[in-house]
C-alpha cells in the first residue's frame, strides 16, 4: 500500500496518499463537489492555462526579488511539465464548484508545489521548501489567477473553434462548386419561389460560416484583457507595485499571445461582460448551423415521398421496425448540439448577472458552459463536414423537374411575356395541373427555343436586362 502523509488546513488535519500530488484543500473540494461529474482533468487547455499563469507569476516574482531562484526554477519546471500534459490526472476537482474557483486555483497550486518539491529533492507535503500559497500563489488571489487562466484557455479554444468552422465552410464551398450547374427551385415560406442553382444554395452556407468565423475571431479579442495583478478585488493588495506591469509581460512571453492588463483592475475583477458577448456569438453560430441542418434534412427528405433534391450519405439503419429506413442522423445530432449551446447561453447570462459587488462568484459555471459549448461545437461541425456534407450527392433530375413543374417558373418568364400573361398561365397551371412550360408553348407565347434559352440555369440565376416580347 502507498504511504500516506498528513496535511493541515483551516478545517483541520487530513491524511492523504503519497500518490497524490494535490493537497488538503483539493481533497476537501473533491469530497464537497460531486456535481457535474466533469473534472478539471478533462479540460487540458484550462489546466495548461493555469500552469502558464503560475509560471508567469513565478517569473515576475523572481525578477522583483520576491522568490528564491531555486524555488522559481522548480515552479517553472513543474509548470512546463503540466503544460506538456503531465500530471493532469491530479486535477480532480469538479468543474462546477462553490468558492469562485478557489478549489481550482488551489488544485493547481498544490500540484505545482508538490511536483516542484520532488524536482528539488524533497517529499510531497514538505511545504517549507515550496508552499502552495506562499510561493506558487505569491502575488495572486483566486480572483485574478482563475479568471486570467480562464481567459487564456478561452482564447485558445476559440481559435480551435474557428479551425473546425473552417473545415465545415470548406466542405460547403466544395459542394457549391460541384453543384454550380444544377438548376433547382428556390423556396420562400416553404412555397415555390424562383429558380436558383443547388450550388448557390450551398455557397450560401459557406458564406454564412465565413461570416461567423470573423465574428468568433472578433469575440476572441475580448478575452485578451485580463486582471492578473488585481489580487482579491482589484486593489492589488499583497503584490509589489510593479508586479501587474511585469506579470503582463511575462504572461505574453509564456503564452505567446497578446494579453494585456485591464486599465481598471477593480472593474475587470467583477465584470464578466466579455463572457456574455462570447456566449452570444456561440449562440449566433449555433442558431445558423442548426438552420442549415434543418435545410439539409428537408432537402433530403423522402426518398420517394419528400423533396429528395439531395442525398445524405447513409450512416446507419434508421429504424427498429421499418426496414430500409435511413435517417439524417448527423444533421440531427448537430441540431441537438446547437440547442445545447443556445441553452448554455442563458446559463452564462444569468450567472453573469448574478454577481454581486466586487466579484462574480459564478465564473466556474460560466467556464463550464463556454468550454462544453465550444468542445461540442467543434466536434459537431467536424462530424457534419466529414460524415455528411462531404458525401452529399445531388438528384439533378428531381431538381430540374421541380423547376419545370413549378408555378414559380412563371416568375422567371414574367419579364418576357408580361404580368397579365404570366398571371393567366399561372392560373391555368394551378387549375389544370399542366406545367407552366407546356402552357407557354401551347399558347405560343414563346417558341421552344426561346423558352429553353430562358430557363437555362445561367439565365435564371442572376440579374439580366430583358426586353418584353409579349404584352
C-alpha positions as CSV (number, residue, x, y, z in Angstrom):
1,X,0.0,0.0,0.0
2,X,1.1,3.5,-0.7
3,X,2.4,5.5,2.2
4,X,0.5,8.5,3.4
5,X,1.1,12.0,4.7
6,X,-0.8,14.3,6.9
7,X,-1.7,17.8,5.7
8,X,-3.3,20.6,7.7
9,X,-5.6,23.5,6.8
10,X,-8.2,25.8,8.5
11,X,-10.6,22.9,8.9
12,X,-8.0,20.5,10.5
13,X,-5.7,17.6,9.7
14,X,-6.3,15.2,6.7
15,X,-4.5,12.0,5.7
16,X,-3.5,11.9,2.0
17,X,-2.0,9.1,0.0
18,X,1.6,10.0,-1.2
19,X,0.4,9.0,-4.7
20,X,-1.5,12.3,-4.7
21,X,0.2,15.4,-5.9
22,X,-2.8,17.5,-4.8
23,X,-3.1,18.5,-1.2
24,X,-5.6,19.0,1.6
25,X,-7.6,21.8,0.1
26,X,-8.1,19.9,-3.2
27,X,-9.0,16.8,-1.3
28,X,-11.8,18.6,0.6
29,X,-13.1,20.1,-2.6
30,X,-13.1,16.7,-4.2
31,X,-15.3,15.4,-1.4
32,X,-17.6,18.5,-1.4
33,X,-18.4,18.9,-5.1
34,X,-19.9,15.9,-6.7
35,X,-21.9,18.0,-9.1
36,X,-21.3,17.7,-12.9
37,X,-19.1,14.7,-13.0
38,X,-16.8,16.7,-15.3
39,X,-13.4,17.0,-13.6
40,X,-10.7,19.5,-14.4
41,X,-8.6,16.6,-15.6
42,X,-10.9,16.5,-18.7
43,X,-10.0,20.2,-19.5
44,X,-6.4,20.0,-20.7
45,X,-6.4,23.5,-22.2
46,X,-7.6,25.0,-18.9
47,X,-5.1,23.1,-16.9
48,X,-2.3,24.2,-19.2
49,X,-3.5,27.8,-18.9
50,X,-3.5,27.6,-15.1
51,X,0.2,26.5,-15.3
52,X,1.0,29.3,-17.7
53,X,-0.4,31.8,-15.3
54,X,1.5,30.3,-12.4
55,X,4.7,30.3,-14.4
56,X,4.3,33.9,-15.4
57,X,3.7,34.9,-11.8
58,X,6.8,33.0,-10.6
59,X,9.0,34.7,-13.3
60,X,7.7,38.1,-12.3
61,X,8.1,37.5,-8.6
62,X,11.6,36.3,-9.1
63,X,12.5,39.4,-11.1
64,X,11.1,41.5,-8.4
65,X,13.3,39.8,-5.8
66,X,10.3,38.1,-4.1
67,X,11.1,34.5,-4.9
68,X,14.3,32.5,-4.5
69,X,15.8,31.3,-7.8
70,X,15.8,27.7,-6.8
71,X,12.1,27.8,-6.0
72,X,11.4,29.8,-9.1
73,X,13.1,27.3,-11.3
74,X,11.3,24.3,-9.7
75,X,7.9,26.0,-10.1
76,X,8.6,26.9,-13.7
77,X,9.8,23.4,-14.5
78,X,6.7,21.9,-12.8
79,X,4.5,24.3,-14.8
80,X,6.3,23.2,-18.0
81,X,5.6,19.6,-17.3
82,X,1.9,20.3,-16.7
83,X,1.7,22.4,-19.9
84,X,3.3,19.4,-21.7
85,X,0.4,17.2,-20.5
86,X,1.8,15.6,-17.4
87,X,0.0,15.3,-14.0
88,X,-3.4,16.2,-15.5
89,X,-4.9,13.3,-13.7
90,X,-4.1,15.1,-10.4
91,X,-6.7,17.8,-11.3
92,X,-9.6,16.1,-9.6
93,X,-12.0,18.9,-8.6
94,X,-15.4,19.1,-10.3
95,X,-15.6,21.9,-12.9
96,X,-18.7,23.3,-11.1
97,X,-17.8,24.3,-7.6
98,X,-18.5,26.9,-4.9
99,X,-15.9,29.4,-3.9
100,X,-15.4,31.4,-7.1
101,X,-12.8,28.9,-8.4
102,X,-10.7,28.7,-5.2
103,X,-10.7,25.0,-5.4
104,X,-9.4,25.0,-9.0
105,X,-6.8,27.6,-8.1
106,X,-5.6,25.5,-5.0
107,X,-5.7,22.3,-7.0
108,X,-3.2,24.0,-9.4
109,X,-1.1,25.5,-6.5
110,X,-0.9,22.2,-4.7
111,X,0.0,20.0,-7.7
112,X,2.6,22.5,-8.9
113,X,4.1,22.8,-5.4
114,X,4.4,19.0,-4.9
115,X,5.9,18.5,-8.3
116,X,8.3,21.3,-7.6
117,X,9.2,19.7,-4.3
118,X,10.1,16.4,-5.9
119,X,12.2,18.2,-8.5
120,X,14.0,19.9,-5.7
121,X,14.6,16.5,-4.0
122,X,12.0,16.9,-1.3
123,X,9.0,14.8,-0.3
124,X,5.4,15.8,-1.2
125,X,3.9,17.9,1.5
126,X,7.3,19.4,2.7
127,X,5.9,22.8,2.0
128,X,8.5,24.8,4.0
129,X,10.6,24.4,0.8
130,X,7.9,25.3,-1.7
131,X,4.5,26.3,-0.4
132,X,1.2,26.2,-2.5
133,X,0.2,29.6,-1.1
134,X,3.4,31.3,-0.1
135,X,5.3,30.6,-3.2
136,X,3.1,29.2,-6.1
137,X,0.3,31.6,-5.3
138,X,2.6,34.6,-4.5
139,X,1.2,38.0,-5.5
140,X,-2.0,36.3,-6.6
141,X,-5.6,35.6,-5.5
142,X,-8.0,33.1,-6.9
143,X,-9.9,36.2,-8.0
144,X,-7.2,37.2,-10.6
145,X,-5.5,33.9,-11.2
146,X,-8.6,31.9,-12.1
147,X,-10.2,34.4,-14.5
148,X,-6.9,35.0,-16.2
149,X,-6.4,31.3,-16.7
150,X,-10.0,31.0,-17.9
151,X,-9.3,33.8,-20.5
152,X,-6.0,32.2,-21.6
153,X,-7.8,28.9,-22.2
154,X,-10.8,30.6,-23.8
155,X,-8.6,32.4,-26.3
156,X,-7.1,29.1,-27.4
157,X,-10.4,27.3,-27.5
158,X,-11.9,30.0,-29.7
159,X,-9.1,29.6,-32.2
160,X,-9.7,25.8,-32.2
161,X,-13.4,26.5,-32.9
162,X,-12.6,28.6,-35.9
163,X,-10.5,25.8,-37.3
164,X,-13.5,23.4,-37.1
165,X,-15.8,26.1,-38.6
166,X,-13.3,26.4,-41.4
167,X,-13.4,22.7,-42.1
168,X,-17.2,22.9,-42.4
169,X,-17.0,26.0,-44.5
170,X,-14.7,24.4,-46.9
171,X,-16.9,21.4,-47.3
172,X,-19.9,23.6,-48.2
173,X,-17.7,25.5,-50.6
174,X,-16.6,22.3,-52.4
175,X,-20.2,21.2,-52.8
176,X,-21.1,24.7,-54.1
177,X,-18.6,24.3,-56.9
178,X,-19.7,20.7,-57.6
179,X,-23.4,21.7,-57.8
180,X,-23.0,25.0,-59.6
181,X,-24.8,23.9,-62.8
182,X,-27.7,22.1,-61.2
183,X,-30.9,24.1,-61.6
184,X,-33.5,23.8,-58.8
185,X,-36.4,25.7,-57.3
186,X,-35.8,28.2,-54.6
187,X,-38.4,28.4,-51.9
188,X,-39.7,31.1,-49.6
189,X,-42.2,30.2,-46.7
190,X,-41.8,26.6,-48.0
191,X,-43.6,27.6,-51.2
192,X,-42.1,27.6,-54.7
193,X,-40.3,30.9,-55.3
194,X,-37.9,31.4,-58.2
195,X,-35.2,29.2,-59.8
196,X,-31.6,29.1,-58.4
197,X,-28.8,26.5,-58.5
198,X,-28.0,24.0,-55.9
199,X,-24.5,25.4,-56.0
200,X,-25.9,28.8,-54.9
201,X,-27.7,27.2,-52.0
202,X,-24.6,25.5,-50.7
203,X,-22.4,28.6,-51.4
204,X,-24.8,30.4,-49.0
205,X,-23.9,28.0,-46.3
206,X,-20.2,28.6,-46.9
207,X,-20.6,32.3,-46.8
208,X,-22.6,32.0,-43.5
209,X,-19.7,30.1,-42.0
210,X,-17.1,32.5,-43.2
211,X,-19.0,35.5,-41.7
212,X,-19.3,33.7,-38.3
213,X,-15.6,32.8,-38.3
214,X,-15.0,36.5,-38.4
215,X,-17.4,37.1,-35.5
216,X,-15.7,34.4,-33.4
217,X,-12.3,36.0,-34.0
218,X,-13.7,39.4,-33.1
219,X,-15.1,38.0,-29.8
220,X,-11.8,36.3,-29.1
221,X,-10.2,39.7,-28.7
222,X,-12.4,40.4,-25.8
223,X,-10.6,37.9,-23.6
224,X,-7.2,39.5,-24.3
225,X,-7.8,41.9,-21.4
226,X,-7.1,40.2,-18.1
227,X,-6.9,41.2,-14.4
228,X,-3.8,39.5,-13.3
229,X,-2.3,41.7,-10.6
230,X,-5.7,42.6,-9.2
231,X,-5.3,40.0,-6.3
232,X,-8.5,40.0,-4.2
233,X,-10.7,42.7,-5.6
234,X,-8.6,44.8,-7.9
235,X,-6.6,46.9,-5.5
236,X,-3.5,44.7,-5.8
237,X,-3.2,44.2,-2.1
238,X,-0.2,41.9,-1.2
239,X,1.5,42.4,-4.5
240,X,4.6,44.5,-5.5
241,X,3.8,47.9,-7.1
242,X,5.5,46.8,-10.3
243,X,4.0,43.3,-10.3
244,X,1.0,43.9,-12.6
245,X,3.0,45.5,-15.3
246,X,5.7,42.9,-15.1
247,X,3.4,39.9,-15.0
248,X,1.6,41.1,-18.1
249,X,4.9,41.0,-19.9
250,X,5.7,37.5,-18.5
251,X,2.3,36.1,-19.5
252,X,2.8,37.4,-23.0
253,X,6.1,35.6,-23.1
254,X,4.8,32.3,-21.6
255,X,1.7,32.2,-23.8
256,X,2.9,33.8,-27.0
257,X,-0.4,35.7,-27.0
258,X,-1.2,39.4,-26.8
259,X,-2.8,39.5,-23.3
260,X,-3.0,43.0,-21.7
261,X,-3.7,44.2,-18.2
262,X,-7.0,46.0,-17.8
263,X,-6.8,49.7,-17.2
264,X,-9.0,49.4,-14.1
265,X,-8.4,46.2,-12.2
266,X,-11.3,46.7,-9.8
267,X,-13.7,46.9,-12.7
268,X,-12.1,44.0,-14.5
269,X,-12.3,41.7,-11.4
270,X,-16.1,42.0,-11.3
271,X,-17.1,42.5,-14.9
272,X,-18.0,39.3,-16.9
273,X,-19.5,41.1,-19.8
274,X,-17.0,39.6,-22.2
275,X,-18.3,36.1,-21.5
276,X,-21.8,37.2,-22.2
277,X,-20.8,38.6,-25.6
278,X,-18.7,35.5,-26.5
279,X,-21.6,33.2,-25.4
280,X,-23.9,35.3,-27.6
281,X,-21.6,34.7,-30.6
282,X,-21.6,31.0,-29.9
283,X,-25.4,31.1,-29.9
284,X,-25.4,33.0,-33.2
285,X,-23.2,30.4,-34.8
286,X,-25.2,27.5,-33.4
287,X,-28.5,29.1,-34.5
288,X,-27.3,29.4,-38.1
289,X,-25.7,26.0,-38.2
290,X,-28.9,24.5,-36.8
291,X,-30.9,26.2,-39.6
292,X,-28.5,24.7,-42.2
293,X,-29.1,21.3,-40.7
294,X,-32.8,21.8,-40.9
295,X,-32.4,22.6,-44.6
296,X,-30.3,19.5,-45.2
297,X,-32.9,17.3,-43.6
298,X,-35.7,19.0,-45.6
299,X,-33.8,18.9,-49.0
300,X,-33.0,15.2,-48.5
301,X,-36.5,14.2,-47.2
302,X,-38.1,11.2,-48.8
303,X,-36.5,9.5,-50.6
304,X,-39.7,8.8,-52.5
305,X,-42.3,11.0,-50.8
306,X,-40.3,14.1,-49.9
307,X,-38.2,16.7,-51.7
308,X,-35.3,14.4,-52.4
309,X,-33.2,17.1,-54.1
310,X,-30.1,15.8,-52.4
311,X,-28.9,12.5,-50.8
312,X,-27.2,12.5,-47.5
313,X,-24.7,9.7,-47.0
314,X,-26.3,6.7,-45.2
315,X,-24.6,6.3,-41.9
316,X,-26.7,3.6,-40.1
317,X,-30.1,1.8,-40.2
318,X,-32.8,4.2,-39.1
319,X,-35.5,2.1,-37.5
320,X,-36.1,-0.9,-35.4
321,X,-39.4,-1.6,-37.1
322,X,-39.2,-0.1,-40.6
323,X,-36.8,-2.0,-42.9
324,X,-34.8,0.1,-45.3
325,X,-35.4,3.4,-43.5
326,X,-32.3,5.6,-43.1
327,X,-32.4,8.7,-41.0
328,X,-30.4,12.0,-41.3
329,X,-28.7,11.2,-38.0
330,X,-25.7,13.6,-38.5
331,X,-27.7,16.8,-39.0
332,X,-30.0,15.6,-36.2
333,X,-27.1,15.3,-33.7
334,X,-25.7,18.7,-34.8
335,X,-29.2,20.2,-34.2
336,X,-29.1,18.9,-30.7
337,X,-25.6,20.3,-30.0
338,X,-26.9,23.7,-31.2
339,X,-29.9,23.5,-28.9
340,X,-27.5,22.8,-26.0
341,X,-25.3,25.8,-26.9
342,X,-28.4,28.1,-27.1
343,X,-29.5,26.9,-23.7
344,X,-26.0,27.3,-22.2
345,X,-26.1,31.0,-23.3
346,X,-28.9,31.5,-20.9
347,X,-26.8,30.0,-18.1
348,X,-23.9,32.3,-18.9
349,X,-26.2,35.3,-19.0
350,X,-27.8,34.5,-15.6
351,X,-24.5,33.6,-14.0
352,X,-23.0,36.9,-15.2
353,X,-26.0,38.9,-14.0
354,X,-25.8,37.1,-10.6
355,X,-22.5,38.6,-9.5
356,X,-22.5,40.9,-6.5
357,X,-20.2,43.8,-5.6
358,X,-16.5,43.3,-6.3
359,X,-16.6,39.7,-7.6
360,X,-18.7,37.3,-9.6
361,X,-18.5,34.0,-7.8
362,X,-20.2,32.1,-10.6
363,X,-17.4,32.0,-13.1
364,X,-17.0,28.3,-12.7
365,X,-20.4,27.6,-14.3
366,X,-19.6,30.2,-16.9
367,X,-16.4,28.5,-17.7
368,X,-18.1,25.1,-17.7
369,X,-20.8,26.3,-20.1
370,X,-18.4,28.0,-22.5
371,X,-15.9,25.2,-22.6
372,X,-18.5,22.5,-23.0
373,X,-20.3,24.5,-25.7
374,X,-17.1,25.1,-27.7
375,X,-16.0,21.5,-27.4
376,X,-19.3,20.1,-28.6
377,X,-19.5,22.6,-31.4
378,X,-16.0,21.7,-32.6
379,X,-16.8,18.0,-32.7
380,X,-20.2,18.6,-34.2
381,X,-19.0,20.8,-37.0
382,X,-16.2,18.4,-38.0
383,X,-18.6,15.5,-37.8
384,X,-21.1,17.3,-40.0
385,X,-18.4,18.1,-42.6
386,X,-16.8,14.7,-42.6
387,X,-19.7,12.3,-42.2
388,X,-22.4,14.3,-44.0
389,X,-21.6,17.3,-46.2
390,X,-18.6,15.7,-48.0
391,X,-20.7,12.8,-49.1
392,X,-23.8,14.7,-50.2
393,X,-24.9,13.9,-53.8
394,X,-27.5,15.8,-55.9
395,X,-30.6,14.4,-57.6
396,X,-30.2,16.7,-60.6
397,X,-33.2,15.3,-62.5
398,X,-35.5,15.9,-59.5
399,X,-34.2,19.4,-59.1
400,X,-34.9,20.2,-62.7
401,X,-38.3,18.5,-62.8
402,X,-39.4,20.7,-59.8
403,X,-38.4,23.8,-61.8
404,X,-40.3,22.7,-64.9
405,X,-43.4,21.7,-62.9
406,X,-43.4,24.6,-60.5
407,X,-45.8,27.5,-60.9
408,X,-42.9,29.6,-59.7
409,X,-41.3,29.3,-63.1
410,X,-43.7,31.8,-64.3
411,X,-41.9,34.5,-62.3
412,X,-38.8,33.9,-64.5
413,X,-40.9,34.3,-67.6
414,X,-42.7,37.4,-66.4
415,X,-40.2,39.9,-68.0
416,X,-40.6,38.1,-71.4
417,X,-44.4,37.5,-71.6
418,X,-45.7,40.2,-69.3
419,X,-47.6,40.2,-65.9
420,X,-51.1,39.6,-67.4
421,X,-49.9,36.6,-69.5
422,X,-47.9,35.3,-66.5
423,X,-50.9,35.5,-64.2
424,X,-53.1,33.7,-66.7
425,X,-50.6,31.0,-67.3
426,X,-50.2,30.5,-63.5
427,X,-53.9,30.3,-63.0
428,X,-54.3,27.7,-65.8
429,X,-51.4,25.7,-64.4
430,X,-52.9,25.6,-60.9
431,X,-56.4,24.6,-62.2
432,X,-55.3,22.1,-64.9
433,X,-52.2,20.5,-63.4
434,X,-50.3,21.3,-66.5
435,X,-46.8,22.7,-66.3
436,X,-46.0,26.3,-67.0
437,X,-43.6,25.1,-69.6
438,X,-46.2,23.3,-71.6
439,X,-48.9,26.0,-71.3
440,X,-46.5,28.7,-72.6
441,X,-45.7,26.5,-75.6
442,X,-49.4,25.7,-76.2
443,X,-50.3,29.4,-76.2
444,X,-47.3,30.1,-78.4
445,X,-46.2,32.9,-76.0
446,X,-42.6,31.8,-76.6
447,X,-41.0,29.4,-79.1
448,X,-39.5,26.3,-77.7
449,X,-36.0,27.6,-78.5
450,X,-36.8,30.9,-76.7
451,X,-38.2,29.1,-73.7
452,X,-35.3,26.7,-73.4
453,X,-32.9,29.6,-73.6
454,X,-34.7,31.5,-70.8
455,X,-34.7,28.5,-68.5
456,X,-31.1,27.7,-68.9
457,X,-29.6,27.9,-65.4
458,X,-27.2,30.7,-66.2
459,X,-30.1,32.9,-67.5
460,X,-32.3,32.4,-64.4
461,X,-29.9,32.9,-61.5
462,X,-28.6,36.4,-61.9
463,X,-29.8,39.9,-62.9
464,X,-30.3,40.4,-66.7
465,X,-31.6,43.1,-69.0
466,X,-34.8,41.9,-70.6
467,X,-36.9,43.4,-73.4
468,X,-40.6,42.5,-73.0
469,X,-41.7,40.4,-76.0
470,X,-45.4,39.8,-75.2
471,X,-47.8,42.3,-73.7
